[in-house]
Amino acid sequence: MYQRAVRWSRERLLDRDIIYEALRLAISAWLSACMAENASNILLSLPQETRLPILKDLINKILTEVDYLVDNNKHKLAIEHLNMFIKLYHDNNLMSELKKLNSKQLSVVDLLMKRGINK
């Protein structure tokens, strides 16, 4: 639905604020549904000047999505999503956000190792 709103506003309005908000909401909705690949595809389709502020805005949403996956014992999927976003943030030179993703990745791997040792 948000993606349709973006297309419509690009064709009719050319209002960057509306387009930006629709994109941010679409990406956020995909993250809430734990569909990180769809969120990533939208991000990759954007020009860098649009992508960068959205990536900065969504870092906490991404970390929350990973926490949700870990809490629901979907560790492999959490790591896959982290790897996808680590590459995206690295490619866009967002080092502060990348540090948060790397830290989260280490905590997930540490948790998996501790669980493996205790079994």
N, C-alpha and C positions, 0 to 999 in steps of 0.2 A: 504494500500500500504506500509506504513512504517513497519507494523507488518510483512509483507512478507519479507521486506528487513532485518529485524532483524533475522528472521528464516534462511534466506539465508546466512547471514554473520556468524551466529553461526555454520552452517553446513560447510561452505567453508573457511571462513577467520580467524575466531577466533580473529579478530581485535577488541579489546574492545572499542576503540574510535569510530569506525563506529557503533558498536552495541549500545553504549550509545547514540550517536547522533540520530540514527534511533528511538530508544525508546523515547527519549525526544521529537522528532518531532511528533511521533504518538500520544503521550499524549497531546501535545500542540494542535494538530489538533482536537482531540476529545473535548478539552476544548473550542476551537474556535467555534465548532459546538454546544456548550452547551450540550454536551453529557458526563457529568462528571462521570456517572457510568462506561462508557467504559474506560475512563482515569483511574479511580480508579481500575478497574479490571486488567489493565495492570500493574499498580503500585503494586498491591497486589501479582501479579504473580512473581515479581522480588525478588531476594535475597536482604537482607537488605543493603549490601554494595553497591549495584547498585541503590537501591531505594532512599537512603538518599540524595545523591547529586542531584538527579533529583527532589525530593521534594523541596529541598532548591532552586533550579533554577526556579521552576514553581510557587512559591508563588504569584508573581505579576500577572501572567497569570490567576491564580485562582481568585484573587481579581478583576481583570478586567472582567472576565466572570460573576461574581456575580453582578458587577456594571451594566453590560449590561442587565442582567435579571431584575434588579430593574428598570432600565430606561425604560424597555419595559413592566412594570407592571406584571412581573412574580415573584411576591414576594414569593409565596409558593415554587416555584422551587428553587429560590435563597437560601431560608432557608434550603431546603432539601440538596442542594449541599454543603452549608456551614457545615451542620451537618455531612455529609459524610466525608468532608475533615478535620474537627475538630477532628473527631475520628481517622482518618488516621495519622494526625500529632501528636496527643497525643500518639497513640500507638507506634510511632517512636521516641518519646521523643524530638521533635523539638519545644522547648518551645518559642523561639523567633518568629518563624513563626506562632505558635499556638496563640500567643498573637495578632498578626495581624488579624488572622481569627476570634478570639473572639471579637475583636474590631469591625470588619465589621459586625458580627452577631448582636451585640448590636445596631449598627447604623441602620440596616435594621429593627429590631424589634421596635426601637424608631420611625422610619419613619411610620411604620404600625400603631403604637399606635396614633401618631399625626393625621394620616389620618382618623383613626376610630373616634377620638374625634371630628374632624371637620365635620364629616358627620351628 
